[in-house]
Amino acid sequence: QVQLVESGGGSVQAGGSLRLSCAASITTLLTADMGWYRQAPGEQRELVASMTRTGTATYADSVKGRFTISRDVAKNIVSLQMNSLKPGDTAVYYCKADSLIRGTWTALWGQGTLVTVSS
């Protein structure tokens, strides 16, 4: 069974940095877009950043200039460097990969990693 395994969450003070990483359990998995979403308590899950196979990145307005997404297509790894963190960035962060499984494009999700930013 294919899984996305996330790492790198934790607690940090405002202004600090964290780096999240996500790897597919099968490196040969064919993926299209990979990215990060987040969900704060009582809020809907929202896109943070995503990247196509060819390297085109999309960012939420709230993180532009502070977060940077990167991707290793060959290894099916996507990372998110988060700088200048704010308390409003506190959420559970989820990795997502659009993957070809048994001939069908499927949205795979990681289990989520908690990021807590204190003021």
N, C-alpha and C positions, 0 to 999 in steps of 0.2 A: 504494500500500500504506500503510495507516494505521500510524503509529508513535507511541510515547510517548517524548519526549525529556526526559531528566533533566539537571539541573544543580545545582551548589552543594555537592557533597561536598568533602572535604578533611581536613586534619589540624588538630587543636586540642588544647590542654591541658585537663585536667579542670577543670570549672567554666566552660568557655567555651561559645560558642554557634555554631551553624551554621544556615543556612536552605537547605532543598532545594526545588526547584521542578520541576514536570513539566508538559509541555504536549503535547497531542495534535497531530499534524501536520495534522489536518483539524479546523478549529474547529466545523464543522457536525455533527461526529460526535455521535450520540445516546448519552449515557452515563448509567448509573445510579450505582452507588457508585464513588467514586474513593478511592484510599488509598495507604498506604505499608506495605511489608513489609520485613523485614531478615533477613539470614542471616549468622551468624558462622561462622568456620571450624569444621567438624565438627558444626555444629548444623543443625537443620531451619529452614526459612524460617518466620517468624512474623509475625503482624499487629502493626504498630506503631500505626497509626491509620487510620481510614477515615471518609468523610463521604458521606451521601446527597445527592441533588439538592436536598432541602429543608433541608439544613443540620444534620442530626442527626449528631453525631460519636461515634465509638467509639474508646477508647484501651486499649492494653495497660496492665495495672496498673503495670508497671515504668516507664512514662513519664508517668503521670498527674501533672499539676501541673508538669511540666517541658517537655513538648512540646505544641504547638498546631497543629492542622491547619486549613487554610483552603482555600476553593475559589471559583473564578470559573466558574460553570456555563456562562455564555454563551461564554466563551473556552476552555472545557475545560482549565483550568489548576488544578492542585492543588499546594499548598505545605505544607511542614512546618517550623515554627520550633522549633528544638531548643535549649533552654537548660539550664544546669547539667549539662552533659554529663559522663558518667562513663566510665571505661575499658570498662565492661561494655556500653556503647552501640556499641562498635567493631563494624562489620559492613558488608556491602554492602547498601545500601538500594535497594529496587525500588519503582517506581511501578506501580500496577495500576488499570485502568479496565474496568469491565463495560460493554461497548459493543455496540450493535446494528449488526451488519455483515451485509449481504445477508439481512436478515430473521431472523438468528440472534443471540442474546445470546452474546457471546464475551468471555473474559477476556484483555485485552491487558496485556502486561508491558513495562516499560522495560528498558533494557540493564543497569541497575544503576549506582550511584555509591558509591564507597568513602568511608566515614567512619571516621577513625582518631582515637581519643581517648587521649592519653598521660597518665600519672600524674605 
